[in-house]
Amino acid sequence: METYATLDALGQFKLDLAQLESNGTVIKGDMGHEVKVIGLDLEAKTPKATLSDCVDLSKWKTYESRHAR
């Protein structure tokens, strides 16, 4: 995550994980995503592409951790 997420997104993700742990819960399910190219510079010395990835967590479910094995 550290390699690809923005600092804000990574911070929020870590806060969410801490909240899940504090509540004694876990989440399971498929994570969907949709990647789009939002910028492309082929004229630069090193060509560069900028991507946006919209994460879909709608198929995730929350479980009490003692039942999530």
N, C-alpha and C positions, 0 to 999 in steps of 0.2 A: 504494500500500500504506500509506503513512504516514497517509493520511486515514482509513482504515477499520480497520486492524489495531491490536490492543492493543500497548503498548510491549514486553511480553514476547514476543508472537508475532512482531512485527517484528524484534526482536533475534535471535530464533532463526532466522528466515528469512534474515537477513543473514549469520549464522554458517554456515548451510547453503550459501549461495551461495559464500562464501569457501572452504569445504571442497571444493566441486565444482571451483572454479577451481584450487585447490592440487593436486587430484588429476588435473587435465587432463581433466575430464569435463563433460558437459552432460546435461540431462534434457529429454526430449520426450514429448509425449502430451497427452491431454485431461484437464483438471482438472474434476472434478464437484464440485458443492456442493449443500447442502440448507439453505435459509434457513428459520428458524422465528421467529415473533414470540414472545418470552418475557416481554414486558411491554408494557402499554398503559395510558397515562394520558390519557384524553380530557377529564378535568375540570380539568386544569392550564390556566393562562393561555395557554401555548403547548402544545398537545397533543404528547405524546411517545410514541414507540414504541421498544422495545429489541429488537434482533434478535440471533440467534445463527446463525452460518454454519459448518457442519461441512464441511470441505474433504476431498474424496476424491482421493487421488493414486495409487490402485491401477492406473491405466492409464498411469502414467509409466514410462518406461524410461531407463536410464542408458547413455550412449555415451561412448567416448573422443572428445574434442573434435576431433581431426584427422579423424575419420570422420563427424562429425555435420553436415556441410554439407548 
